[in-house]
Amino acid sequence: MAEPLWHGRFAGGPSEALWAYTVSLPFDRRLAPYDIAGSRAHVEGLGAAGILTPEEVSSVRSALEIVGGELERGSFVFVETDEDIHTAIERRVTDLAGAAGAKLHTGRSRNDQVVTATRLYARAAILDVADSLIGLQEALLARAMSAGDAYLPGLTHLQHAQPVLLAHHLLAHLWAFARDVDRLGDCYTRLDVSPLGAGALAGSSLPLDPDATAERLGFARAFDNSLDAVSDRDFVAELLFDLAMVGIHLSRMGEELVLWCSPEIGYATPDDAYATGSSMLPQKKNPNIAELARGKSGRLIGNLTGLLVVLKGLPLAYNRDLQEDKEPLFDSVDQVLGGLRAIAGMVETLTLHTDVMRDAADAPEAAATDLAEFLVERGTPFREAHAIVGDLVRRAVEGEASLGRLVRDDPRLGAEAVVLLEPGVSVTRRTTPGGAGPEPVAVQLASAERHLDDVRAGLAALRGA
């Protein structure tokens, strides 16, 4: 094996077992464009400090451009001593720029180099995930706007509770994903700090300017403490939590889609393009996307838990354990992006059986709360009204008479209250702000549309910055 870049301290080369166990090149190649961006900013800083001549800066910058093109085209040739993408790029730059290339790593350690590239990757990943989250929200909003006055049973404990407009149900998922976007934005703000210039752990004796380097890379600011800068992976843990929360929201939505598509419930049928069949059962049409959304949530939670365990016992400053931050980060980003895009497509193409929903929601017992509130409006204490209506429902369930007849015959309720049991009436009585009836849902639809416009504009501004 040829000599690695750090060979000077060692009389002999690394063992094959060490190399096989420690190499990260197979998975950290995706950091290449971010490493090149960091190297470009660093070499400009070396030039500004007078450590490299303008000619050397130009030579190294040209080499970085060539290397970036090779990596993008897939023509970059890796060698056995390329421990990670960072050393591979530096080696190739040195091949191209000679002595000037050998100066690229002046005042820099892989410790601050790697975490800089990881932060740059994380910023870009957040924007991509936020964009896909907004895409799913837009799909939900479009279906909610087209749902009209369709309604279905609202559930608690998976038992019928009160009818709700279908639009209201769909928007409940939209607002959950809106919180995910907010969390990602907060994470972006906290990770928007450049570690470049922290060196291995203590900074440098050279006249480097971390603030200027941060500005070149588009970071909001530079680090405050070099020890913290190279050892901090809070931003990875926070992003993994945010991604796990997205996965949990996708899982919850996936569970509902699976139930809705079951023949026993029958609220929906997936489009052929977003369903799969069975290798044995010819009649099957399975909502596998929704099932995988449930399953992959465990994977996302595992990625978060794994990194937290890695971090919980590490002393300052850098430790090689921190190499374990990248695979869970890359995997969680990939899985969430795939899930958001697949579920958005499923939502956009789903056939909704609103007649089945309506029939399920029209059971007279679904208006029990309306009957209790009818009594409250006439002076009956709620607990007493609750008991009165509960008793009528019990008697109806036991077969004494229909609930409508029992209500009509009860002098405290009578014919005026029977109207509340008619199909479609109960859902129209939800009038409080944020509620499930037509008036508050109309307000909510407009609010959701404005929210998405604002978030889209904010995301575009971040991309522009």
C-alpha distance (Angstrom), angle and dihedral (degrees) to the residues before:
residue distance angle dihedral
M1 . . .
A2 3.80 . .
E3 3.79 120.1 .
P4 3.80 118.9 -79.9
L5 3.81 120.1 -131.1
W6 3.80 91.0 -100.2
H7 3.82 96.0 51.4
G8 3.82 98.8 116.5
R9 3.82 97.0 87.7
F10 3.79 93.0 49.6
A11 3.80 130.0 76.8
G12 3.78 91.7 -159.5
G13 3.78 137.7 32.5
P14 3.80 128.1 -101.0
S15 3.78 119.7 -84.8
E16 3.78 120.2 -109.5
A17 3.82 89.3 -116.3
L18 3.81 92.6 54.1
W19 3.78 91.8 47.1
A20 3.78 94.3 48.2
Y21 3.80 91.7 49.1
T22 3.80 99.1 45.0
V23 3.80 104.5 35.9
S24 3.81 113.3 111.3
L25 3.81 100.5 177.5
P26 3.82 94.6 105.1
F27 3.80 91.2 66.3
D28 3.80 108.2 20.7
R29 3.81 95.5 61.1
R30 3.78 89.0 99.3
L31 3.81 88.2 69.6
A32 3.82 89.8 66.2
P33 3.83 99.0 103.3
Y34 3.78 90.7 45.5
D35 3.79 92.8 48.5
I36 3.79 89.8 50.9
A37 3.80 90.5 49.9
G38 3.81 90.2 50.9
S39 3.80 91.9 46.6
R40 3.79 91.0 50.1
A41 3.80 91.4 52.7
H42 3.80 91.2 45.0
V43 3.80 95.1 51.3
E44 3.79 89.9 48.9
G45 3.79 87.4 53.3
L46 3.79 90.5 50.7
G47 3.78 88.4 52.6
A48 3.79 92.7 48.3
A49 3.80 89.3 51.7
G50 3.81 91.6 51.8
I51 3.79 92.6 -116.5
L52 3.81 91.7 116.7
T53 3.78 124.2 36.6
P54 3.81 118.9 -122.6
E55 3.80 88.2 -106.5
E56 3.80 91.3 53.3
V57 3.79 91.4 47.9
S58 3.80 89.9 51.3
S59 3.80 91.9 47.8
V60 3.80 93.7 50.6
R61 3.79 92.8 44.1
S62 3.82 90.2 52.1
A63 3.79 89.9 49.1
L64 3.81 91.0 50.5
E65 3.80 89.8 51.9
I66 3.81 90.8 51.5
V67 3.80 92.0 47.8
G68 3.79 91.3 48.5
G69 3.79 90.4 52.5
E70 3.79 91.9 48.6
L71 3.78 91.9 51.2
E72 3.80 92.4 46.8
R73 3.81 92.7 49.6
G74 3.79 93.3 43.7
S75 3.81 93.1 -119.8
F76 3.81 95.8 113.8
V77 3.81 109.8 121.1
F78 3.79 114.2 -140.7
V79 3.80 121.7 -157.2
E80 3.78 131.2 -152.9
T81 3.81 94.0 -101.0
D82 3.81 92.8 57.9
E83 3.78 96.6 113.4
D84 3.78 93.5 177.1
I85 3.78 138.9 -10.3
H86 3.80 91.3 -89.6
T87 3.80 95.5 58.4
A88 3.81 90.1 41.5
I89 3.79 91.6 56.4
E90 3.79 93.1 45.4
R91 3.79 91.4 49.1
R92 3.78 92.5 51.4
V93 3.82 92.8 45.1
T94 3.80 88.7 53.2
D95 3.81 89.9 49.6
L96 3.80 89.3 54.7
A97 3.81 102.2 36.1
G98 3.79 100.4 32.1
A99 3.80 116.4 -160.2
A100 3.80 91.6 2.4
G101 3.80 89.5 55.8
A102 3.79 89.9 51.7
K103 3.81 87.4 60.4
L104 3.82 93.6 57.5
H105 3.80 93.6 93.6
T106 3.82 93.7 51.2
G107 3.80 110.3 132.5
R108 3.79 91.3 2.7
S109 3.79 134.9 101.2
R110 3.73 129.0 -162.7
N111 3.80 83.7 -117.5
D112 3.81 94.8 68.8
Q113 3.81 92.2 28.1
V114 3.81 95.1 57.7
V115 3.79 96.7 44.2
T116 3.80 90.2 48.0
A117 3.80 90.7 55.2
T118 3.81 90.2 45.4
R119 3.79 91.7 52.6
L120 3.80 91.0 48.7
Y121 3.81 89.6 50.0
A122 3.80 91.5 47.6
R123 3.81 91.9 51.9
A124 3.80 91.2 52.5
A125 3.81 92.0 44.4
I126 3.79 91.5 52.7
L127 3.79 90.8 54.5
D128 3.82 91.4 49.0
V129 3.81 93.3 48.3
A130 3.81 91.6 45.5
D131 3.78 89.8 50.9
S132 3.81 91.2 52.4
L133 3.79 91.4 45.6
I134 3.78 89.6 54.5
G135 3.81 88.9 48.9
L136 3.81 90.5 56.4
Q137 3.80 91.2 45.4
E138 3.79 89.7 52.3
A139 3.81 89.9 51.8
L140 3.80 90.2 51.5
L141 3.80 91.9 46.8
A142 3.81 92.0 50.2
R143 3.80 91.5 51.9
A144 3.81 91.2 45.3
M145 3.80 91.8 51.7
S146 3.78 91.5 50.3
A147 3.82 93.9 46.1
G148 3.80 93.1 82.8
D149 3.79 112.9 179.2
A150 3.82 95.4 -18.7
Y151 3.78 113.1 135.3
L152 3.79 139.3 -177.4
P153 3.80 138.4 -174.7
G154 3.79 114.2 -70.8
L155 3.79 109.4 -140.9
T156 3.76 137.9 -146.9
H157 3.81 118.0 179.9
L158 3.84 84.6 2.8
Q159 3.83 86.6 -70.1
H160 3.80 124.1 119.0
A161 3.79 109.6 -93.0
Q162 3.83 114.6 160.8
P163 3.81 133.0 -23.8
V164 3.80 115.2 -99.4
L165 3.76 131.6 -173.4
L166 3.80 112.4 -98.4
A167 3.81 88.1 -127.5
H168 3.80 89.4 57.8
H169 3.80 91.5 51.8
L170 3.81 93.0 49.8
L171 3.80 91.8 46.8
A172 3.80 90.5 54.2
H173 3.81 87.5 68.0
L174 3.80 91.2 44.4
W175 3.82 92.1 58.1
A176 3.80 91.9 48.0
F177 3.80 89.7 55.2
A178 3.81 88.8 45.7
R179 3.80 88.4 61.7
D180 3.79 88.3 51.9
V181 3.79 90.0 55.8
D182 3.81 90.0 49.1
R183 3.80 91.5 51.1
L184 3.79 91.5 49.7
G185 3.80 89.3 51.4
D186 3.80 90.7 52.7
C187 3.79 90.1 48.5
Y188 3.80 90.3 50.2
T189 3.80 90.2 54.5
R190 3.80 93.6 50.8
L191 3.80 96.0 45.8
D192 3.81 93.4 46.0
V193 3.81 91.3 101.7
S194 3.79 125.0 112.0
P195 3.84 116.5 -131.3
L196 3.81 93.3 -175.3
G197 3.78 109.9 121.9
A198 3.79 95.4 36.2
G199 3.80 89.0 101.4
A200 3.77 117.3 -164.7
L201 3.81 91.5 -29.6
A202 3.81 111.7 -51.6
G203 3.80 108.5 51.2
S204 3.81 120.7 -117.4
S205 3.80 143.0 -73.3
L206 3.80 88.2 -134.6
P207 3.84 119.5 96.1
L208 3.80 95.5 -103.5
D209 3.81 123.0 156.7
P210 3.82 111.8 -145.4
D211 3.80 91.5 -178.6
A212 3.80 92.2 57.8
T213 3.81 90.5 46.1
A214 3.81 90.2 51.1
E215 3.78 89.6 52.2
R216 3.81 91.8 50.3
L217 3.81 89.6 53.6
G218 3.79 93.6 46.9
F219 3.80 94.5 -113.9
A220 3.79 117.5 149.6
R221 3.80 91.6 -126.5
A222 3.79 145.6 -22.3
F223 3.80 128.2 -97.9
D224 3.82 123.5 -78.7
N225 3.82 99.0 -151.1
S226 3.78 125.1 31.2
L227 3.82 94.3 -151.4
D228 3.79 90.7 53.3
A229 3.80 92.8 42.4
V230 3.81 95.7 61.9
S231 3.80 97.0 37.7
D232 3.81 100.6 41.5
R233 3.79 114.9 110.0
D234 3.78 95.7 153.4
F235 3.78 88.0 114.0
V236 3.81 91.7 57.7
A237 3.81 91.9 48.4
E238 3.79 91.0 46.9
L239 3.78 92.1 49.1
L240 3.81 90.9 47.5
F241 3.80 88.8 52.8
D242 3.79 91.2 49.5
L243 3.81 90.4 49.3
A244 3.81 91.3 46.7
M245 3.81 88.9 52.4
V246 3.80 89.9 51.8
G247 3.79 87.1 50.6
I248 3.80 91.3 50.9
H249 3.79 90.9 51.5
L250 3.81 89.6 48.4
S251 3.80 89.2 48.7
R252 3.79 92.8 51.8
M253 3.78 90.6 48.8
G254 3.80 90.3 45.2
E255 3.79 90.7 53.9
E256 3.79 90.4 54.3
L257 3.80 92.0 47.8
V258 3.80 90.8 51.5
L259 3.80 90.2 51.1
W260 3.81 93.6 44.4
C261 3.81 91.0 51.8
S262 3.80 94.2 49.7
P263 3.82 114.5 104.7
E264 3.81 90.4 -126.7
I265 3.82 90.0 63.9
G266 3.78 101.0 20.6
Y267 3.78 99.9 -174.7
A268 3.81 94.3 136.7
T269 3.79 146.9 14.6
P270 3.80 121.7 -151.1
D271 3.78 120.0 -126.6
D272 3.81 115.0 -106.1
A273 3.80 89.9 -114.0
Y274 3.80 90.8 59.0
A275 3.80 100.5 41.1
T276 3.79 136.3 67.1
G277 3.77 135.1 -145.1
S278 3.77 135.1 -135.0
S279 3.79 127.7 -95.2
M280 3.80 89.0 -138.8
L281 3.80 110.1 18.2
P282 3.83 110.7 68.7
Q283 3.81 95.1 -165.3
K284 3.79 97.2 56.8
K285 3.81 126.4 115.2
N286 3.77 106.9 175.4
P287 3.84 127.3 -164.7
N288 3.80 91.1 -138.5
I289 3.81 95.0 158.5
A290 3.80 89.9 61.4
E291 3.80 91.1 46.2
L292 3.79 92.3 51.4
A293 3.80 89.8 49.2
R294 3.79 86.4 60.5
G295 3.78 94.0 44.6
K296 3.78 98.3 46.4
S297 3.80 92.0 55.0
G298 3.80 87.3 75.7
R299 3.78 89.9 53.8
L300 3.81 91.2 51.9
I301 3.79 92.3 48.6
G302 3.80 88.8 48.7
N303 3.80 91.8 53.1
L304 3.80 90.0 53.5
T305 3.79 94.2 45.6
G306 3.79 92.4 47.4
L307 3.79 93.5 54.4
L308 3.80 93.4 45.5
V309 3.80 89.4 55.0
V310 3.81 90.0 50.1
L311 3.80 91.8 51.4
K312 3.79 100.7 41.8
G313 3.82 97.6 79.9
L314 3.80 104.4 31.8
P315 3.81 120.3 123.3
L316 3.80 121.4 -146.9
A317 2.94 131.6 -53.0
Y318 3.81 132.1 17.0
N319 3.81 119.3 -27.0
R320 3.78 126.4 177.9
D321 3.80 88.4 -119.7
L322 3.80 85.2 80.8
Q323 3.80 89.0 72.7
E324 3.80 83.6 78.7
D325 3.80 91.9 71.0
K326 3.78 96.9 78.0
E327 3.79 107.3 59.2
P328 3.83 94.3 52.6
L329 3.81 90.0 44.8
F330 3.80 94.3 50.0
D331 3.80 92.0 43.4
S332 3.80 94.9 49.0
V333 3.80 92.0 48.8
D334 3.81 91.1 49.2
Q335 3.80 94.7 46.9
V336 3.80 94.7 46.5
L337 3.80 93.6 47.2
G338 3.80 90.7 49.5
G339 3.79 92.7 46.8
L340 3.79 95.3 47.9
R341 3.79 93.1 50.4
A342 3.80 94.2 45.2
I343 3.81 95.1 46.9
A344 3.81 90.9 46.2
G345 3.79 89.2 55.4
M346 3.78 91.2 47.3
V347 3.81 91.6 51.0
E348 3.81 93.0 47.4
T349 3.82 93.2 52.4
L350 3.82 101.2 34.2
T351 3.82 116.5 125.0
L352 3.79 107.2 -135.4
H353 3.81 118.1 -154.9
T354 3.78 99.3 -150.1
D355 3.81 92.6 171.7
V356 3.80 89.9 61.9
M357 3.80 90.4 47.1
R358 3.79 91.4 49.9
D359 3.79 94.1 48.8
A360 3.80 90.6 50.5
A361 3.81 91.6 50.3
D362 3.80 96.0 47.4
A363 3.81 97.1 74.9
P364 3.82 106.9 127.0
E365 3.82 91.5 -126.7
A366 3.83 88.6 66.4
A367 3.82 87.8 72.9
A368 3.82 94.0 55.3
T369 3.81 92.5 110.3
D370 3.79 89.9 50.4
L371 3.81 89.1 55.1
A372 3.81 90.7 51.0
E373 3.80 91.1 48.7
F374 3.82 89.2 48.3
L375 3.80 87.6 59.6
V376 3.81 92.1 44.4
E377 3.80 90.5 54.6
R378 3.81 86.9 57.2
G379 3.78 94.6 52.0
T380 3.79 104.4 -89.7
P381 3.83 113.9 138.1
F382 3.80 109.7 -111.8
R383 3.80 95.9 -119.6
E384 3.80 90.0 53.2
A385 3.81 91.5 45.7
H386 3.81 89.7 49.1
A387 3.80 90.7 53.8
I388 3.82 93.4 46.4
V389 3.80 93.8 52.5
G390 3.80 92.9 40.5
D391 3.78 89.3 55.8
L392 3.82 91.7 50.4
V393 3.80 91.4 50.2
R394 3.81 91.2 49.4
R395 3.79 91.6 51.2
A396 3.80 91.2 48.6
V397 3.82 92.0 49.4
E398 3.80 90.1 49.6
G399 3.81 89.2 55.5
E400 3.79 102.1 -109.5
A401 3.81 91.1 129.9
S402 3.77 140.4 -44.0
L403 3.78 115.9 -67.5
G404 3.80 89.2 -118.0
R405 3.79 92.5 56.7
L406 3.81 92.5 45.6
V407 3.79 90.9 50.8
R408 3.81 92.5 47.6
D409 3.80 91.8 49.5
D410 3.82 94.8 47.5
P411 3.83 108.6 94.6
R412 3.80 91.1 -148.0
L413 3.82 90.3 59.9
G414 3.79 115.0 17.3
A415 3.79 132.7 158.6
E416 3.80 93.8 -34.1
A417 3.80 90.3 62.2
V418 3.81 94.1 46.6
V419 3.80 88.2 71.4
L420 3.80 88.1 68.7
L421 3.82 89.4 65.6
E422 3.78 94.5 58.6
P423 3.83 116.4 112.2
G424 3.78 114.8 -85.2
V425 3.80 96.3 8.4
S426 3.80 100.2 101.4
V427 3.81 96.3 57.3
T428 3.80 91.5 53.7
R429 3.82 90.4 58.8
R430 3.82 94.6 66.0
T431 3.81 97.3 99.3
T432 3.81 106.7 147.5
P433 3.83 118.2 109.3
G434 3.78 112.1 -81.9
G435 3.78 90.7 16.1
A436 3.80 130.6 134.2
G437 3.82 100.3 -106.4
P438 3.82 129.6 100.2
E439 3.81 99.0 -95.8
P440 3.82 99.3 49.4
V441 3.81 91.5 39.3
A442 3.80 90.6 54.9
V443 3.80 88.2 54.4
Q444 3.80 90.3 46.3
L445 3.80 93.1 51.4
A446 3.80 90.6 54.6
S447 3.79 90.7 46.2
A448 3.80 92.0 50.5
E449 3.79 91.0 50.0
R450 3.81 91.6 51.5
H451 3.80 90.8 45.8
L452 3.78 93.0 54.4
D453 3.80 91.6 47.4
D454 3.80 89.8 53.1
V455 3.80 93.8 46.3
R456 3.79 92.0 48.0
A457 3.79 89.9 52.3
G458 3.80 91.6 48.4
L459 3.79 92.0 49.8
A460 3.80 91.2 49.5
A461 3.81 89.4 51.4
L462 3.81 91.2 52.5
R463 3.79 91.7 49.2
G464 3.78 90.0 49.3
A465 3.80 91.5 50.3
